[in-house]
Amino acid sequence: MLWFKPSCGVKGPNVLFFLAYFAFPGAFVVDYMHAVCSGFVKHTACMWFKHKHKYPYSLGHKVIEIDKRLTSLKPVWELSRLPRSLKQREYWKSSEWRNWLFFYSAHVLKGIMKADYYNNWIKFVHIMRFLTSSTVPMDLVIVVKLRMREFLLEYQELYGIKHMTYNAHLLTHIVDSVKEWGPLWNYSTYGFETTNGQLASLVCGTRHAHWQIIEKFFIYKSLPRLWQTHSSHRSKDDPIYKLMMCSLKGYKLRRRSAKLHDVVLHGRGKRTPIGTVYKKASRDCFTFCTRECDKSQRMNSYVEANGTYGRIKAIVVTHSQGGCGNYGAGACASGCTCGSKIWFSVEKQRVKRAPFRNDEVEMALNP
């Protein structure tokens, strides 16, 4: 086997390269949680904000202004963490760097960062938006690989070869991972890390941690069934009642809801001449609410359809005469054709600059 001098941190070929039926590096997927969000994105942002004026890309003297923009943002409920000050960036979680990449950076850096550096970064945002889409058109993958190469060459020219780290090198393989294995979210470690955190929270001591996890896991799995079976007969001194309240950690159970087809309507609803009016509704993993329910730091009342933006004023359910009879009991039957419909009363909004849409991303990647 030949031996090489170390180059850019790489000592040389590994003996595993000689495996006959295992291809390197294509047989490994690139985890974008560590390689991109906690790796490349964090490194680039810290490089920007580390110094005030030392380099052309330095933004240390603009941190207060950027912070003001960042902390004024009001994300939807589905984003688990609120924007934190860049002064605390060393303590940001990977999900916060993901939010910075996809949702925050393009907005808060515009007009502050120099144009050539900003445009280079936006190219990367476009590429990552495409690679994490729900579906990835295969005919564009080759184009995206060329765009990634162009981005990296420009990145090296702007920031210097010393910032072409191992995570930057992984970006040359990340498009191949998407080609072979699908969109990046499909095999990222975000889901695994979330589950690991939930399991770790079940451990309260250093002895027999695995038995603590097993025991509490099965207790929590069986608790909803026990509660539904006997909740009406329990007092506040009952052990199961106490365990349930402890598990809720101060949150309240959803007392009233109705399901219409695949939409869950929260609350009792108010009967009006035009139909039943609700303030909150959920479909799949998303929750929509009226502007009345928006909180000071989160917004879930804004919606977009065909490029038009609006704010929800009311969620109205209209009923046909007769109906199926199930809606009043809390749920319509699967495949129900009762004629009940859900309407959103929306106030149209004027938008100065809309966020990136998927069609804009494709146009940017394939002009």
Helices and strands as residue ranges (DSSP letters): G 15-18, H 32-32, I 33-41, H 42-50, G 60-62, H 63-71, G 86-91, H 94-99, I 100-104, H 105-109, H 115-131, H 138-159, G 161-163, H 166-181, G 184-187, H 190-200, H 209-230, G 231-233, H 239-248, E 257-260, E 263-266, E 270-272, E 275-278, E 280-283, E 286-289, G 291-293, E 302-305, E 308-318, G 327-329, E 341-348, H 358-365
